Amino acid sequence: MTSNTKTSFSEWFDRWKNSGLIRALIFTYKVAWNSFLVIISVIFIGCFFAFGITTGYFAALVHDQPVLNYKTLKGDLVNYSQSSEIYFADNIPLGKVNSDLIRTTVTLDQVSSYFTDALLSTEDELFYEHHGVVPKAVFRATYQDITNQPLQTGGSTITQQVVKNQILSNVVTKERKAREILLAMRLEHFFSKNEILQSYINVSPFGRNASGQNIAGVQTAAQGIFGVDAKKLNIPQAAFIAGLPQNPFVYSPFDNSGQIKKDISPGVNRAHAVLKNMYNGGYISQKEYQDALRYDYKKHFKDTTKMIKNRYHYVTNEVIKDASIILAKQDAQKQGYNGEKLYQDYTTYLNYSKVSKSQGSSIESVAKANKANYATIKKHFDTFQNLIDNATLDLQNGGYKIHTTINKDIYDDQQAFASNYNGYESDRITYRTNSKTGKEEAIHHPMEVGSVLIKNDTGAIISFVGGRGFDLSQYNFATQVNRQNGSTMKPLLVYAPAMEAGLTQPGNIMADLPYKRVMGSGQIYSPVNYTPLYHGFESARKALYDSDNMPAVRLFTRLSATISHPPSYLKKMGFTSLVGSDGYNVSAALGGITLGPTVEENTNAYATFGNGGKFVDAYIIDKITDTSSRTVYQHKVKETTVFSPQTNYLMLDMMRDVLSPLGTARNVPRQLDFHADWAGKTGTSQDWRDGWFVATNPNVTLGVWTGFDNNAKMNHQFYSTRTQQLWAGFANAAYRIDPELMSPSKKFTEPKGIIRTTYCGLTGQKVTSLCKEAGFVTTDLMNIKYAPRTTEEALVRTSHGVKIKQSFVSQNYPFLDLSKTNEKFLKLIQLPGDQLVTDAEFAANRAKENEDKKQEPENKKATEKQNNKEEQITPTTNDKKQNKPNPKVERDEKKQTSDKQTTDQQNKTTSQSNSTENNNSMKNDNSNNQ
C-alpha cells in the first residue's frame, strides 16, 4: 500500500472518529460503563451492608442466649416434657397440666418407613442435606420484622422444630425465632440426623386419641387414632399422622370427649396433601397414590374409648383453656396484633358457629345476617386459634406454674353434693344410627347441673360445679354451655335499667294484663305468664317476686323506646354471647335471646348487684410464672360502673322479696344452715327446658342451672324445687368450709338518696283524690331523684266509677289486649263508651243511690204488712170445707219444697266448686312461685 493510500485512510478514519454520531456513541458507552461500575459497587457495598445489618441484627436478638454445651443439649433432646403445674388457692397443688398427655417413645427402626417418608416429604425434604436451617429463613425473618409483617411459623426445618419443642417455646417472636436458628445449627453440630429425627417423632404433638386425651409421639398417635403400632402404619395412615403436627387440634379426627368429629375433612385434606408430596418426591408409585386417596379414614379410626377418670378434669380443662387464652393474647401483642380484638372476633366466630349449628346454616350466612365481615372474622379466628394451639402446647411442656382462685375444699364438697344428690329426673333417651354398623343406638342424656360461686368485689371464682361427673359428660355446664336464662334476665335487662332511666320504682303500678303486639315480620307476639292467671294492676316489686311476665315485657317495651341500646347493660356485665338483635327484641325481657349466657356469665352479672352496681369480670387464674419463677401474668381487678348506688340498692331490695314468704324462692331460706342478706331471682326458659336460681349477698354470688344437654323438657311441677335444693346444697357446702365467706355479718347498706314515701303508684307523683279513691296509693322505697314533686292525674271519673285514662294506659301499658282482659280488670280502664261526669254530678248520683238504699227497708216493710193482711182474711166456706186438702195447693207446696231443696243443693255444689277453683288457683300460684 502506498503512502498516499495510508494517508488517505488515516485522514478518513480521523474524520469518521470525529463525526457527531461516533462521538455520541463513544460518550454513551463511557457513561454506561461508568454507571455499570457504580451500580455494581453500590450493590456490592449494599450486600456487605445488608449482610452486616442482618448479622448485627441477628446477633442483637441472640446476644443473651447462653451457649449450650453437649450435655445440656443432650438432656433437652431426650427430655420429652417439662409439665406445667396447676395450684388451687392458697398454693395447694392440683396436678400437672399434661397429666392426660399420653406418650410412648420408640426408636426409628420401630416406625414404618412410610411414616418417615411422609414426614420428610412434607415437613423437611432437605433434612439430610442442610445443617439445621435453610439460609433463606434467616433473611425471611429479618425482612418480616423490618417490614413490620406478622411473623410466620411455616418453613422451619425438623431440627428447628425440635429446638422449639424441647428447648424454647411455641411463642412466635423474632427473638425466639433467631434463637431457634442459632440453636438448630448448634444441635446439628453435636448430633446425627437420625438422633434429631428420632427426638422429633417422639416429642411432636399429634392432637387427641379416641379417648379425647392429648397425645404426643408417633407410636401413641398410631395406637390412639388407628389402633395399630407405628411399625404397621400403611401409606394413607402414615400420611394422615404425618400431617397432624402442623395443626394437631384442627386436623385431629377426635374431639376432647373422644368422639369422631362430624367434619373430619381438614385432617383428610391434609393427609391428601401429604400423599401428593410423597408421590412428587418419588416415595410412592402412582397406583399407591391413587389407592391411598380412596382410603376410607372414618371407617378405620379407632372406636371411642372411655377416659380414665380424673377427679379434677373440670378444673384442669378450664384452667388450660383460660391460661391458653391469656398466653395467646400476650403472644398476639408480641407479634403486632391487637390481642383483645383477635379474641373478640374469635368469640364472635364461635357464637356464629353455634347459631349455624342450631339453624342448619353456614357460618358465613349467619355472619351475613348479622351484617358482619365474615372474611375478617374468619381470618382473626384462624389466627387466634393458632395462637391458642401454640399456647396450649407451651403449657403442656413449658414448665409453668398456674395459680388459681379455686378453693379446693369447697370445690370437693360441692362436687360431692352434685354427684350424690338423688333428686335428678330420669335420663332422656334419644336414638341415632351407628355410621359403622348401621344399627340404631340408644343415647342416654342424664339431667345435668352447673354452678358458679363468685367473690363480688374481686370476681374470683371460688368454686364451680361443671356437671354431675366427668364420666357422665365432659361438657362444662358452668363455663362453656350457653342456655337461655328465663326470668333471671328481668333484673339485668328490664327492672334495673328501667329504674336507672327513671321509668319505674319498686312501688310503681304495673299492668299484669294480656300483651299483644304485631312485630315487623307480621308475626304476633303474645307472651303469657307461667300460669294463665293475670293479676291486674300490681306494684313492680310484686311483679318481680311473683315473676309475672306481662309487667316485665311492657316495661322493657317502654325502656326500648327511651334508651337506644338496652343490650349495652348486658355487655357491661360480661355477656359475650349476644348475637344480632339479642337484647333489642322484646322477648329478651324474658330471657329469649339466641344462645343465652353461661352459668358463669349469668352469675357474674348478678355479682354486679352484690358489688354496689359495679361489674368485675370473673376469673379463675390469678398468676402464671415460668420455670425461672418470673411472673408472666398477674390478674388485675378492673371495675366497670353499671348502675348508680341508688338503683342498685332498690334492685337488691326488690330481689330480697323473692326469698320472702311471698316470693318464688320462698323455700330457700329454710333449707339453708345459716343466715345472710340474700337477694336473688328464679328463672325458667320456654317449655321448662332450663331452671335457674341466682342470688347474691354482700360477699358472694351463687348461681345454679339445671337441665338436659339435649335441651329436653323438665317436669314442670318439680324443676324449680330441684334447682333451689341444689342451690341450697351448694351454699351449705361452702358455708361448712368457710362460714365467714358465705354468712357475712354485714348487710347491704342503704345509700344516701333513698327515701320511703307515699305517692300515687300509677304516676309516681303526689297522691290525688281520685288515686286515693281508686286504691292506687303506695308506700315504698324510692330514689330521691325521682321523688314526687308534682301532681299528675292518671284517672278520670265516669258514670261507672273512677277509671284509668285511655291516654295513660296507651303510654304506660302498651299493647294491652283488651279482648282478652278479664272483666274485673277491664272495669278499671276507661273505654270509648264511658260517660265522663263531674264531681258534682257524681255527688248527686251518689246521694240518690244512698236515698234509694234508705227507701229499700221501708218499701220492704210495707210489702210485708200487705202480705200479712191478706193471710188474715177468713174464708166464707164451712170449716170442713176449709180443712179439706187442696190438691193444687199441696202440689205447689211440694214443688216449692222440692225447688228449695234443689236450690240449696245447687248452692252447696257451687260453693264447693268455687272452693275447688280457689284451691286450684292457689296451686297455680304456688307453682308459679316455686
ROLO-396696 format. One record per residue (C-alpha): residue in three letters; x, y, z. Coordinates in steps of 0.1 Angstrom, whole numbers, padded with zeros to 4 digits, always signed. Layout:
alaXYZ;...
END
This chain:
met+0000+0000+0000;thr+0014+0034-0009;ser+0020+0062+0015;asn-0007+0083-0002;thr-0031+0055+0004;lys-0022+0052+0041;thr-0025+0089+0045;ser-0060+0089+0029;phe-0072+0061+0051;ser-0058+0078+0082;glu-0075+0111+0073;trp-0108+0092+0066;phe-0106+0074+0100;asp-0100+0106+0118;arg-0129+0122+0101;trp-0151+0092+0109;lys-0140+0091+0145;asn-0146+0127+0149;ser-0180+0126+0133;gly-0210+0135+0155;leu-0225+0101+0155;ile-0194+0082+0165;arg-0186+0107+0193;ala-0221+0103+0206;leu-0217+0065+0207;ile-0184+0067+0224;phe-0198+0091+0250;thr-0228+0069+0256;tyr-0205+0039+0260;lys-0184+0056+0286;val-0214+0068+0306;ala-0230+0033+0305;trp-0197+0016+0316;asn-0192+0041+0344;ser-0228+0037+0355;phe-0224+0000+0355;leu-0194+0002+0377;val-0212+0025+0401;ile-0242+0002+0403;ile-0220-0029+0408;ser-0201-0010+0435;val-0234+0001+0452;ile-0248-0035+0450;phe-0216-0049+0463;ile-0214-0024+0491;gly-0251-0028+0498;cys-0247-0066+0501;phe-0220-0062+0526;phe-0240-0035+0543;ala-0272-0057+0543;phe-0252-0087+0555;gly-0237-0066+0582;ile-0271-0053+0593;thr-0286-0088+0592;thr-0257-0102+0610;gly-0257-0074+0636;tyr-0295-0076+0640;phe-0294-0113+0644;ala-0266-0110+0669;ala-0286-0085+0688;leu-0315-0108+0690;val-0295-0137+0704;his-0269-0118+0725;asp-0283-0130+0758;gln-0288-0167+0746;pro-0264-0189+0767;val-0241-0211+0747;leu-0254-0246+0754;asn-0229-0274+0757;tyr-0233-0310+0745;lys-0245-0323+0779;thr-0273-0297+0782;leu-0284-0302+0746;lys-0284-0340+0751;gly-0306-0337+0781;asp-0330-0314+0762;leu-0331-0338+0733;val-0343-0368+0753;asn-0363-0349+0780;tyr-0396-0352+0764;ser-0416-0328+0786;gln-0415-0303+0814;ser-0450-0303+0826;ser-0467-0271+0838;glu-0483-0274+0872;ile-0517-0261+0885;tyr-0524-0249+0920;phe-0556-0244+0939;ala-0560-0212+0960;asp-0535-0209+0989;asn-0508-0226+0968;ile-0523-0261+0972;pro-0511-0284+0943;leu-0537-0297+0920;gly-0517-0316+0894;lys-0498-0312+0861;val-0512-0296+0830;asn-0504-0325+0808;ser-0514-0352+0832;asp-0536-0365+0804;leu-0508-0363+0778;ile-0501-0398+0766;arg-0467-0406+0751;thr-0449-0438+0742;thr-0413-0435+0729;val-0399-0456+0701;thr-0367-0458+0680;leu-0366-0451+0643;asp-0364-0488+0634;gln-0398-0493+0652;val-0415-0469+0629;ser-0429-0476+0594;ser-0408-0463+0566;tyr-0440-0449+0551;phe-0442-0425+0580;thr-0407-0412+0578;asp-0411-0408+0540;ala-0443-0389+0545;leu-0428-0368+0573;leu-0397-0358+0553;ser-0415-0351+0521;thr-0439-0327+0539;glu-0420-0312+0568;asp-0384-0311+0556;glu-0374-0325+0522;leu-0339-0313+0526;phe-0334-0327+0561;tyr-0304-0348+0552;glu-0287-0320+0532;his-0290-0288+0553;his-0271-0280+0586;gly-0301-0273+0608;val-0315-0243+0590;val-0323-0232+0554;pro-0304-0198+0549;lys-0334-0181+0533;ala-0352-0185+0567;val-0328-0160+0583;phe-0334-0133+0556;arg-0372-0140+0556;ala-0374-0135+0594;thr-0354-0103+0591;tyr-0374-0090+0562;gln-0407-0097+0581;asp-0395-0077+0611;ile-0381-0048+0591;thr-0413-0045+0571;asn-0434-0049+0603;gln-0452-0080+0590;pro-0466-0106+0614;leu-0441-0134+0619;gln-0447-0166+0601;thr-0445-0201+0616;gly-0441-0221+0584;gly-0408-0232+0568;ser-0390-0244+0599;thr-0368-0274+0595;ile-0373-0305+0616;thr-0342-0295+0636;gln-0357-0261+0643;gln-0390-0277+0654;val-0371-0300+0678;val-0354-0269+0693;lys-0388-0251+0695;asn-0405-0281+0713;gln-0377-0291+0735;ile-0355-0261+0743;leu-0375-0230+0737;ser-0413-0225+0734;asn-0441-0222+0709;val-0444-0185+0713;val-0437-0168+0680;thr-0414-0138+0684;lys-0384-0125+0665;glu-0361-0132+0695;arg-0373-0168+0698;lys-0370-0173+0660;ala-0334-0161+0660;arg-0325-0183+0690;glu-0342-0212+0673;ile-0320-0208+0642;leu-0288-0205+0663;leu-0296-0235+0685;ala-0306-0256+0654;met-0272-0252+0639;arg-0256-0260+0672;leu-0278-0291+0676;glu-0267-0303+0642;his-0231-0298+0652;phe-0234-0323+0681;phe-0259-0349+0670;ser-0266-0371+0640;lys-0296-0366+0617;asn-0312-0398+0630;glu-0309-0387+0666;ile-0326-0355+0658;leu-0353-0372+0637;gln-0359-0397+0665;ser-0364-0369+0690;tyr-0388-0352+0667;ile-0411-0382+0662;asn-0413-0388+0699;val-0420-0352+0711;ser-0443-0339+0684;pro-0479-0334+0693;phe-0505-0353+0673;gly-0538-0340+0686;arg-0562-0363+0705;asn-0568-0400+0707;ala-0601-0419+0708;ser-0604-0411+0745;gly-0601-0374+0739;gln-0567-0373+0756;asn-0538-0352+0742;ile-0512-0374+0726;ala-0475-0369+0716;gly-0452-0392+0697;val-0459-0413+0666;gln-0464-0446+0685;thr-0491-0431+0707;ala-0507-0415+0677;ala-0508-0447+0657;gln-0523-0466+0686;gly-0547-0439+0697;ile-0560-0430+0662;phe-0559-0462+0642;gly-0553-0488+0668;val-0520-0501+0653;asp-0483-0499+0661;ala-0463-0473+0644;lys-0444-0500+0626;lys-0476-0513+0609;leu-0489-0480+0596;asn-0499-0482+0559;ile-0495-0454+0534;pro-0527-0435+0540;gln-0525-0439+0578;ala-0488-0427+0577;ala-0498-0397+0556;phe-0526-0388+0580;ile-0504-0389+0611;ala-0475-0371+0594;gly-0498-0342+0586;leu-0510-0337+0621;pro-0481-0318+0637;gln-0487-0287+0616;asn-0520-0281+0634;pro-0528-0310+0656;phe-0561-0299+0672;val-0576-0288+0639;tyr-0566-0319+0620;ser-0573-0344+0648;pro-0603-0366+0640;phe-0614-0367+0676;asp-0628-0340+0699;asn-0620-0337+0736;ser-0645-0364+0746;gly-0631-0389+0721;gln-0660-0387+0697;ile-0652-0385+0660;lys-0658-0350+0647;lys-0687-0345+0624;asp-0664-0328+0599;ile-0630-0346+0595;ser-0623-0330+0561;pro-0595-0308+0574;gly-0575-0338+0585;val-0583-0358+0554;asn-0574-0329+0531;arg-0541-0325+0549;ala-0534-0363+0545;his-0541-0360+0508;ala-0516-0331+0506;val-0490-0353+0523;leu-0498-0381+0498;lys-0492-0357+0470;asn-0458-0347+0484;met-0449-0384+0487;tyr-0458-0390+0451;asn-0440-0360+0438;gly-0409-0370+0459;gly-0409-0404+0444;tyr-0416-0422+0477;ile-0448-0440+0463;ser-0460-0450+0429;gln-0489-0436+0410;lys-0510-0467+0418;glu-0502-0464+0455;tyr-0510-0427+0454;gln-0544-0433+0438;asp-0553-0462+0462;ala-0544-0441+0492;leu-0566-0413+0480;arg-0596-0437+0481;tyr-0589-0448+0517;asp-0619-0446+0540;tyr-0604-0429+0570;lys-0636-0427+0591;lys-0641-0464+0588;his-0606-0472+0601;phe-0605-0447+0630;lys-0604-0463+0664;asp-0637-0466+0683;thr-0642-0442+0711;thr-0629-0455+0744;lys-0638-0443+0779;met-0612-0420+0795;ile-0597-0429+0828;lys-0614-0409+0855;asn-0596-0378+0868;arg-0611-0362+0898;tyr-0602-0327+0887;his-0609-0329+0849;tyr-0633-0300+0850;val-0608-0277+0868;thr-0578-0288+0847;asn-0596-0283+0814;glu-0609-0249+0824;val-0575-0238+0836;ile-0558-0249+0804;lys-0585-0231+0783;asp-0582-0198+0802;ala-0544-0199+0805;ser-0541-0207+0768;ile-0562-0176+0760;ile-0541-0154+0783;leu-0509-0165+0767;ala-0524-0163+0732;lys-0533-0127+0739;gln-0498-0119+0751;asp-0483-0136+0720;ala-0506-0117+0697;gln-0494-0084+0712;lys-0458-0095+0707;gln-0465-0103+0670;gly-0480-0069+0664;tyr-0517-0079+0666;asn-0544-0064+0688;gly-0549-0094+0712;glu-0583-0082+0725;lys-0596-0076+0690;leu-0585-0110+0678;tyr-0601-0127+0709;gln-0633-0107+0704;asp-0636-0119+0668;tyr-0626-0154+0678;thr-0655-0154+0703;thr-0679-0140+0677;tyr-0670-0167+0652;leu-0676-0194+0679;asn-0710-0178+0686;tyr-0719-0178+0649;ser-0708-0214+0647;lys-0732-0223+0675;val-0760-0205+0658;ser-0753-0221+0624;lys-0753-0255+0640;ser-0787-0249+0656;gln-0802-0234+0624;gly-0786-0258+0600;ser-0770-0230+0580;ser-0734-0219+0572;ile-0714-0197+0595;glu-0709-0173+0566;ser-0747-0169+0562;val-0751-0163+0599;ala-0723-0136+0597;lys-0740-0120+0567;ala-0774-0120+0585;asn-0757-0101+0614;lys-0740-0077+0590;ala-0705-0088+0600;asn-0675-0091+0578;tyr-0671-0129+0576;ala-0637-0129+0559;thr-0621-0107+0586;ile-0637-0126+0614;lys-0627-0160+0600;lys-0591-0147+0594;his-0589-0135+0630;phe-0604-0167+0643;asp-0578-0188+0625;thr-0550-0166+0637;phe-0561-0167+0673;gln-0569-0204+0672;asn-0533-0210+0660;leu-0521-0188+0689;ile-0542-0208+0713;asp-0529-0241+0700;asn-0493-0229+0704;ala-0500-0217+0739;thr-0517-0250+0748;leu-0486-0269+0736;asp-0464-0245+0755;leu-0484-0250+0787;gln-0480-0288+0784;asn-0443-0286+0781;gly-0432-0252+0793;gly-0429-0258+0830;tyr-0452-0230+0840;lys-0469-0227+0875;ile-0505-0217+0872;his-0521-0204+0904;thr-0560-0204+0905;thr-0587-0189+0927;ile-0604-0223+0933;asn-0609-0232+0970;lys-0601-0270+0970;asp-0623-0280+0999;ile-0653-0260+0987;tyr-0649-0274+0953;asp-0647-0310+0966;asp-0678-0307+0988;gln-0699-0290+0961;gln-0689-0316+0935;ala-0697-0344+0960;phe-0732-0329+0967;ala-0738-0327+0929;ser-0728-0363+0924;asn-0747-0377+0954;tyr-0779-0356+0951;asn-0808-0381+0944;gly-0835-0357+0932;tyr-0825-0356+0895;glu-0850-0366+0869;ser-0846-0398+0849;asp-0824-0398+0817;arg-0839-0387+0785;ile-0832-0412+0757;thr-0827-0404+0720;tyr-0817-0427+0692;arg-0791-0425+0664;thr-0777-0448+0637;asn-0742-0460+0641;ser-0723-0450+0609;lys-0701-0481+0611;thr-0726-0508+0620;gly-0758-0492+0606;lys-0776-0502+0638;glu-0797-0479+0659;glu-0782-0470+0693;ala-0798-0455+0724;ile-0782-0424+0737;his-0788-0415+0774;his-0790-0379+0784;pro-0788-0375+0822;met-0801-0344+0839;glu-0772-0320+0845;val-0764-0292+0867;gly-0740-0262+0865;ser-0730-0238+0893;val-0706-0210+0900;leu-0696-0192+0932;ile-0680-0158+0927;lys-0665-0132+0951;asn-0683-0100+0944;asp-0655-0074+0949;thr-0628-0092+0931;gly-0645-0115+0906;ala-0625-0145+0918;ile-0643-0178+0911;ile-0642-0196+0945;ser-0657-0228+0931;phe-0678-0242+0904;val-0697-0274+0895;gly-0692-0284+0859;gly-0717-0312+0860;arg-0727-0343+0879;gly-0695-0360+0869;phe-0669-0360+0841;asp-0677-0397+0835;leu-0713-0387+0826;ser-0705-0358+0804;gln-0673-0339+0795;tyr-0692-0307+0789;asn-0686-0280+0815;phe-0721-0268+0822;ala-0708-0240+0844;thr-0685-0222+0820;gln-0689-0235+0784;val-0726-0242+0778;asn-0749-0214+0767;arg-0786-0216+0779;gln-0814-0191+0779;asn-0817-0176+0813;gly-0855-0170+0815;ser-0867-0146+0842;thr-0833-0141+0857;met-0829-0117+0828;lys-0856-0094+0843;pro-0834-0076+0869;leu-0804-0074+0844;leu-0822-0060+0813;val-0855-0047+0825;tyr-0860-0035+0861;ala-0826-0022+0870;pro-0821-0003+0837;ala-0857+0010+0838;met-0851+0024+0874;glu-0818+0038+0862;ala-0838+0056+0834;gly-0864+0068+0858;leu-0892+0048+0842;thr-0903+0029+0874;gln-0896+0025+0911;pro-0904-0005+0933;gly-0939+0008+0943;asn-0949+0019+0908;ile-0981+0002+0895;met-0976-0022+0866;ala-1002-0039+0844;asp-1002-0077+0846;leu-1027-0080+0817;pro-1026-0096+0783;tyr-1000-0083+0758;lys-1004-0085+0720;arg-0980-0070+0695;val-0977-0073+0657;met-0940-0075+0650;gly-0922-0062+0619;ser-0923-0096+0604;gly-0960-0097+0607;gln-0959-0123+0634;ile-0979-0117+0666;tyr-0960-0117+0698;ser-0983-0126+0727;pro-0965-0139+0757;val-0982-0155+0787;asn-0975-0159+0824;tyr-0963-0191+0839;thr-0999-0198+0847;pro-1029-0185+0827;leu-1038-0161+0855;tyr-1034-0123+0854;his-1032-0102+0885;gly-1043-0069+0870;phe-1026-0039+0884;glu-0997-0046+0909;ser-0965-0030+0920;ala-0932-0035+0903;arg-0920-0052+0935;lys-0948-0077+0935;ala-0945-0083+0897;leu-0908-0093+0903;tyr-0913-0115+0933;asp-0943-0132+0916;ser-0922-0134+0884;asp-0952-0122+0863;asn-0942-0117+0827;met-0965-0091+0813;pro-0952-0062+0835;ala-0916-0070+0825;val-0924-0071+0788;arg-0943-0038+0790;leu-0916-0021+0810;phe-0890-0033+0785;thr-0911-0020+0756;arg-0911+0014+0773;leu-0873+0011+0780;ser-0865+0003+0744;ala-0884+0035+0733;thr-0864+0055+0759;ile-0828+0044+0755;ser-0811+0035+0723;his-0790+0005+0733;pro-0806-0017+0760;pro-0781-0046+0754;ser-0753-0022+0765;tyr-0762-0031+0801;leu-0757-0068+0794;lys-0724-0062+0776;lys-0712-0041+0806;met-0720-0070+0828;gly-0699-0095+0808;phe-0724-0111+0784;thr-0703-0123+0754;ser-0729-0145+0737;leu-0752-0118+0723;val-0759-0122+0686;gly-0777-0100+0661;ser-0808-0084+0677;asp-0803-0100+0711;gly-0812-0075+0738;tyr-0833-0054+0714;asn-0860-0079+0707;val-0889-0077+0732;ser-0887-0114+0741;ala-0852-0107+0756;ala-0870-0093+0786;leu-0879-0129+0794;gly-0845-0144+0785;gly-0854-0150+0749;ile-0820-0145+0733;thr-0803-0166+0706;leu-0778-0185+0727;gly-0781-0173+0762;pro-0754-0169+0788;thr-0733-0195+0805;val-0738-0200+0842;glu-0706-0181+0848;glu-0718-0151+0828;asn-0752-0150+0844;thr-0738-0153+0879;asn-0711-0128+0871;ala-0737-0103+0860;tyr-0756-0107+0893;ala-0724-0102+0912;thr-0727-0066+0899;phe-0756-0061+0923;gly-0736-0075+0952;asn-0708-0051+0944;gly-0727-0019+0946;gly-0736-0017+0909;lys-0700-0022+0897;phe-0691-0051+0874;val-0659-0070+0879;asp-0651-0097+0854;ala-0649-0132+0868;tyr-0616-0150+0867;ile-0601-0183+0877;ile-0564-0178+0870;asp-0546-0155+0895;lys-0510-0158+0884;ile-0487-0176+0860;thr-0450-0180+0865;asp-0423-0196+0842;thr-0395-0220+0850;ser-0374-0192+0864;ser-0402-0181+0887;arg-0407-0149+0867;thr-0443-0137+0867;val-0456-0138+0831;tyr-0492-0130+0841;gln-0509-0114+0871;his-0546-0108+0872;lys-0557-0073+0878;val-0592-0063+0891;lys-0610-0038+0870;glu-0644-0023+0879;thr-0670-0010+0854;thr-0698+0011+0868;val-0732-0002+0855;phe-0758+0011+0880;ser-0759+0040+0904;pro-0758+0031+0941;gln-0795+0040+0944;thr-0807+0019+0915;asn-0785-0010+0927;tyr-0799-0009+0962;leu-0835-0007+0951;met-0830-0037+0928;leu-0814-0056+0957;asp-0843-0047+0980;met-0869-0059+0954;met-0849-0092+0950;arg-0849-0098+0987;asp-0886-0103+0984;val-0880-0132+0960;leu-0868-0152+0990;ser-0895-0139+1013;pro-0926-0159+1022;leu-0943-0143+0992;gly-0916-0149+0966;thr-0908-0176+0941;ala-0878-0187+0961;arg-0896-0187+0995;asn-0885-0222+1004;val-0848-0215+1000;pro-0841-0198+1034;arg-0855-0227+1054;gln-0831-0251+1035;leu-0800-0231+1045;asp-0779-0239+1075;phe-0771-0202+1080;his-0785-0167+1076;ala-0773-0140+1052;asp-0788-0110+1034;trp-0797-0127+1002;ala-0813-0111+0971;gly-0819-0132+0940;lys-0842-0143+0912;thr-0856-0175+0898;gly-0858-0183+0861;thr-0874-0207+0837;ser-0869-0208+0799;gln-0897-0217+0775;asp-0912-0252+0779;trp-0893-0257+0812;arg-0861-0266+0794;asp-0839-0246+0818;gly-0842-0239+0855;trp-0822-0211+0872;phe-0817-0196+0906;val-0791-0168+0912;ala-0787-0150+0944;thr-0761-0126+0959;asn-0752-0114+0994;pro-0726-0088+1005;asn-0698-0112+0999;val-0705-0137+0972;thr-0729-0146+0944;leu-0740-0182+0937;gly-0758-0192+0905;val-0773-0226+0896;trp-0787-0240+0864;thr-0804-0274+0858;gly-0815-0290+0825;phe-0806-0316+0799;asp-0777-0314+0774;asn-0801-0321+0745;asn-0824-0293+0757;ala-0852-0317+0767;lys-0882-0305+0788;met-0881-0310+0825;asn-0910-0319+0848;his-0927-0285+0853;gln-0941-0294+0887;phe-0908-0301+0904;tyr-0880-0285+0884;ser-0879-0253+0905;thr-0879-0272+0938;arg-0850-0292+0925;thr-0830-0262+0913;gln-0834-0245+0946;gln-0825-0276+0966;leu-0792-0279+0946;trp-0785-0242+0951;ala-0791-0245+0989;gly-0769-0277+0990;phe-0740-0259+0972;ala-0744-0229+0996;asn-0744-0251+1026;ala-0713-0270+1014;ala-0694-0237+1010;tyr-0706-0225+1044;arg-0693-0256+1062;ile-0658-0248+1048;asp-0658-0210+1051;pro-0687-0196+1073;glu-0674-0160+1071;leu-0674-0161+1033;met-0710-0173+1030;ser-0726-0157+1060;pro-0712-0122+1064;ser-0724-0103+1094;lys-0729-0071+1073;lys-0760-0065+1052;phe-0765-0045+1021;thr-0763-0008+1032;glu-0789+0016+1020;pro-0770+0045+1003;lys-0779+0082+1006;gly-0806+0093+0982;ile-0831+0066+0991;ile-0864+0076+1008;arg-0895+0058+1018;thr-0925+0078+1007;thr-0962+0076+0999;tyr-0973+0085+0964;cys-0997+0076+0936;gly-0983+0043+0922;leu-0998+0050+0888;thr-0979+0082+0881;gly-0951+0082+0906;gln-0962+0116+0916;lys-0982+0131+0945;val-1014+0114+0957;thr-1046+0128+0942;ser-1081+0123+0955;leu-1090+0100+0926;cys-1058+0080+0931;lys-1067+0075+0967;glu-1103+0067+0959;ala-1092+0041+0933;gly-1068+0025+0958;phe-1036+0031+0938;val-1018+0049+0967;thr-0985+0031+0975;thr-0958+0035+1001;asp-0923+0021+0992;leu-0886+0029+0988;met-0877+0054+0961;asn-0847+0071+0945;ile-0850+0107+0958;lys-0840+0118+0923;tyr-0875+0107+0912;ala-0894+0116+0943;pro-0929+0130+0937;arg-0928+0168+0932;thr-0959+0175+0911;thr-0995+0163+0908;glu-1004+0143+0877;glu-1038+0128+0872;ala-1040+0094+0855;leu-1076+0088+0864;val-1109+0100+0853;arg-1144+0099+0868;thr-1170+0082+0847;ser-1206+0072+0853;his-1193+0038+0862;gly-1167+0049+0887;val-1131+0061+0887;lys-1111+0046+0858;ile-1076+0049+0843;lys-1074+0073+0814;gln-1071+0057+0779;ser-1042+0080+0771;phe-1023+0069+0803;val-1029+0033+0795;ser-1016+0036+0760;gln-0985+0054+0771;asn-0976+0034+0802;tyr-0992+0000+0795;pro-0986-0005+0758;phe-1000-0033+0736;leu-1028-0041+0761;asp-1050-0068+0746;leu-1085-0056+0758;ser-1102-0085+0741;lys-1086-0110+0765;thr-1086-0088+0796;asn-1107-0101+0825;glu-1139-0080+0830;lys-1129-0075+0866;phe-1098-0055+0854;leu-1115-0041+0824;lys-1138-0021+0847;leu-1107-0001+0859;ile-1099+0011+0824;gln-1116+0039+0806;leu-1134+0026+0775;pro-1147+0045+0745;gly-1183+0043+0756;asp-1177+0055+0791;gln-1195+0088+0800;leu-1175+0113+0820;val-1191+0130+0850;thr-1182+0159+0872;asp-1176+0156+0909;ala-1209+0174+0915;glu-1228+0150+0892;phe-1211+0121+0909;ala-1220+0135+0943;ala-1256+0139+0932;asn-1257+0104+0918;arg-1241+0091+0950;ala-1267+0109+0971;lys-1296+0095+0951;glu-1281+0060+0954;asn-1279+0065+0992;glu-1315+0077+0993;asp-1327+0047+0973;lys-1309+0025+0998;lys-1327+0042+1027;gln-1361+0036+1010;glu-1355-0001+1005;pro-1362-0011+1041;glu-1394+0010+1043;asn-1407-0004+1010;lys-1399-0039+1023;lys-1419-0033+1055;ala-1449-0020+1035;thr-1449-0051+1013;glu-1447-0075+1043;lys-1476-0057+1060;gln-1498-0060+1029;asn-1490-0097+1027;asn-1499-0103+1064;lys-1533-0086+1059;glu-1541-0110+1030;glu-1532-0140+1051;gln-1556-0129+1080;ile-1588-0129+1057;thr-1613-0156+1069;pro-1628-0179+1042;thr-1666-0179+1037;thr-1668-0217+1034;asn-1675-0240+1063;asp-1648-0255+1085;lys-1650-0289+1070;lys-1646-0274+1035;gln-1619-0251+1048;asn-1599-0280+1062;lys-1602-0302+1032;pro-1569-0306+1015;asn-1565-0286+0982;pro-1546-0308+0958;lys-1534-0279+0937;val-1520-0261+0968;glu-1504-0292+0981;arg-1487-0298+0947;asp-1475-0262+0948;glu-1461-0266+0983;lys-1444-0298+0974;lys-1430-0281+0943;gln-1417-0252+0964;thr-1401-0275+0989;ser-1385-0295+0961;asp-1373-0263+0944;lys-1358-0251+0977;gln-1340-0284+0983;thr-1327-0282+0947;thr-1316-0246+0952;asp-1299-0255+0985;gln-1281-0284+0967;gln-1270-0262+0939;asn-1257-0235+0962;lys-1238-0262+0981;thr-1224-0275+0948;thr-1215-0240+0936;ser-1198-0233+0969;gln-1177-0265+0967;ser-1169-0257+0930;asn-1158-0222+0940;ser-1137-0237+0968;thr-1121-0261+0944;glu-1114-0233+0919;asn-1098-0212+0946;asn-1077-0241+0957;asn-1067-0247+0921;ser-1058-0210+0918;met-1037-0213+0949;lys-1020-0243+0935;asn-1013-0225+0903;asp-1000-0195+0922;asn-0978-0218+0942;ser-0965-0235+0911;asn-0957-0201+0897;asn-0939-0191+0928;gln-0917-0221+0930;
END
